[in-house]
Amino acid sequence: MGQESFISREADAAAVAAREGPLRYYLRGQSTTLARYVLEQTLFALLGGIPGLVGIGLRALAYKLILSSDGLPAIEDHVRLAQPTHIHLGQQVYLDRGVYLHACPQGIFIGDRTFVMHGSELHVYNFRGLPQSGIWVGANSFIGEFCLIRGQGGVQIGESVLLAPRVQLLAVEHIFQDPSRPVMEQGIVARGIRVGDGAWIGAGAIVLDGVTVGERAVVGAGAVVTCDVPPLAVAVGVPARVIRQRSMPPEPPDLPFSPEHPPRLWR
């Protein structure tokens, strides 16, 4: 767990809402300006519920007015976007029905040809001012149904990563050292989560703040990961522990080419 810890003792959401007023607090969480909020909500109202290919095509064109995209994303109906100015989608990204992206300042970045399946939530509501907040997902990855990624501490997911249904990546923890005060008033600490290229996290697993899951590692279904998982390791259980290492296949021998003995291309 080599990530640097960041501590914020900013007021909790209820206190901020009471200080700013509920209307201003709500608008600040949903968009960057009132004008953009009106534009975004108008597009959502007109196009957000249209099903099928017609809806996908219309949203692919119109939503480029409110978010950043390298191509024409496939966005199903009833996808909820908050702070879409801070959302960046690569080429051929797919957002399934009911996905929720909430992207405060540093935002959410989803790489080329990545799928986010229905009911999943990627959430970066950074009202406490943590400097490293954000969610970065590499290319060719797959986020299964009803996954939850909280990015206050920063979540970095590599390429070709597989998150099975209902995986939770929770890059934030509450401070609770003072028993005389409610936990929600004591602030938060966040170090971030990293998932290496080619990793697989099984269904229902929970990865807690400060953890790195190494490249091509496997986390078993239902595991609670509190410590780093090395590359190529298999970790299972509550709390998760490494039970074995996966070995890479040996490299084929580099045989010299000889005109007298050309390679055989058929049997």
Secondary structure, 3 states (H helix, E strand, C coil): CCCCCEEECCCCHHHHHHHHCHHHHHHHHHCCCHHHHHHHHHHHHHHCCCCHHHHHHHHHHHHHHCCEECCCCEECCCCEEECHHHEEECCCCEECCCCEEEECCCCEEECCCCEECCCCEEEECCCCCCCCCCEEECCCCEECCCCEEECCCCEEECCCCEECCCCEEECCEECCCCCCCCHHHCCEEECCEEECCCCEECCCCEEECCCEECCCCEECCCCEECCCECCCEEEECCCCEEEEECCCCCCCCCCCCECCECCCCCC
